[in-house]
């Protein structure tokens, strides 16, 4: 046996052990460092952490087996850091599912430095949404890969596919401008067959919608002219410029911003103080009828564009859908009375349940609702009148407050 001598010289047995260990130490893979990426998301800088080894280094082939194999490769790469920071930003910034998906896509565009139709961006978006618990499907054709999410929402102008009694909405279509009638192959791959639905609902406006402007709004009621100072959130209007077209009731059910809650609501509340239910509703109807300039969406935007409450103060014109959204939101906060949304072929209106029967009413689920059309006549404050020109026309009820659970 040989040992280290008093002078520190390594004896042969120890030397053999060190030489044996050196190749093992040299072959260990280097640790992939955590990097940071700053994404400018709706004019706000959002910091994300990631590891570069999660990214594809070679182009992804758009073939059935190749796409499935690429998903499996992502499973074995360090994606956890990016996923964790993305989900942390959802909580920090108050993002809904749609905005979460948009943040994922924008992040990946930066990381890959790719064009909008890069398959690696779509495939990695598909992977991260699956890892977030959503039921997702991938469609592909030629040089195109698209992400589809299971949703319960009613959507328009977005390609939808039906599979296993589930509806999937195409998240990639808006960005790529793919015609709605182009057929795609559906990848035979379901990472979350019982995954949760992807929601477009807004329960709270994100933190980055905080930018505001002020506007004075004038209206007349009971022979008196009133002027109220309104603080509205410009960030909401900018956010909704990129938003998919959703079911009409979505816009009425969207929450009021903090700006409106802290400016318009107190002003109207003061004007309503001491008034009866009927007079308070009449004042609110006078406000939505005369404080805004009317113009049809197609004249202003070139196509249908429903607005949420804050957007009426952002744009110079509004129509019946938009007035209903503002009236519905304000009446919930100020009066908390039961309401229904009445949809004609080309007009939207509101009816409210009062303690007594007032004017023309609609009977719905055992209660009588008084017509309170938020659109017109422009300088009228009368309630209980069927919208002019719609007497005797058929309609449907598309929403109510408070919401009732489905049987």
Secondary structure, DSSP 8 states (H G I E B T S, - for coil): -----TT----HHHHHHHHHHHHHHHHS-----EEEEEEEETTEEEEEEEEGGGS-SS----SHHHHHHHHHHHHTS--HHHHHHHHHHHHHHT--HHHHHHHHHHHHHHHHT--TT-HHHHHHHHHHHHHTTB-EEEEEETTEEEEEEE--S-EESS-EEEETTEEEEESSHHHHT--TT---EE-S--TTTT-B------SS--GGG--EEEEEEEEEETTEEEEEEEEEEHHHHHHHTTS-EE-HHHHHHS---HHHHHTHHHHHHHHHTT--HHHHHHHHHHHHHHSSEE--HHHHTSS-----TTHHHHSSEE-HHHHHHHHHHHHHHHT---EEEEE-SS-EEEEE--SS--SSEEEETTEEEEE--SS-STT----S---TT-TT---EEEEEES-----
